[in-house]
Amino acid sequence: MRNISRLFLEYARLDRRRTSRGLSVKQLERWSELKCRLEQQLTPGGRRKGSERRDSLRVGTRLNCTFKSIGTLQKAIIVNLSRTGMFINTSSPLPIGTQLDLCILIEETGEEMQVPAKVVSNNVGPSFDVRRTGMGVCFSRDLPELTRQLDDLYEAQIKRAFDDGEGGEEPEDPEAVESTGEASPESE
């Protein structure tokens, strides 16, 4: 599992750089290779329907959140997270197109993160499972500080999902790929 964690973190860091400063040709090749490889390893039976349309891989999680629905505060569970959005398991999904403010509880610190988001799907869960009650939301990424916090949360959830308790080395730094032109053998 540690190897998957390292690969996923390398992918996440390249993905962060891809959307902020851009990637070199070598880095883009590595990002694409990692995305395909991780989709194969993390998806039993092959790629998920629609996964090629997603900008970012999803990581399973269980984060508590709240949002307002019909004037009342709803509690829900975030069951997966990507750099651009999440799926929230709730019996009260909001209509597609609804703008909302999510409050995500960060268990490790006890802090709450306020995240503006927009509902993009209803009752279509991970892997396009129509039996999953909830809603898919995408983040508003207009605020650089919030984007950084969401990226940090994404990486923390990757570590949490795949950490085997042995720690291990950090994944390849995108800057190192830039300077050498290729990833180190250890990241393979």
QUITA-V907762 format. One line per field, one symbol per residue. ss: DSSP state (@ for helix, = for strand, . for the rest). burial: I if it has 9 or more other ideal C-beta (glycine too) atoms within 8 Angstrom, else O. A space follows every 50 residues. Layout:
ss: ???
burial: ???
This chain:
ss: .@@@@@@@@@@@@@@@@@@@....@@@@@@@@@@@@@@@@@@........ @@@.....===========..==========...=====.........== ======....============...@@@.....======....@@@@@@@ @@@@@@@@@@@@...........@@@@@@@....@@@.
burial: OIOIIIIIIIIIIIIIIIOOOOIOOIIIOIIOOIIOIIIIOOIOOOOIOO IOOIOIIIIOIOIIIIIIOOOOOIOIIIIIIIIIIIIIIIOOIIOOOOOI IIIIIIOOOOOOIOIIIIIOOIIIIIOIOOOIIIIIIIIIOOOOOIIOII IOIIIIIIIOIIIOOOOOOOIIOIOIIIOOOOIOOOIO
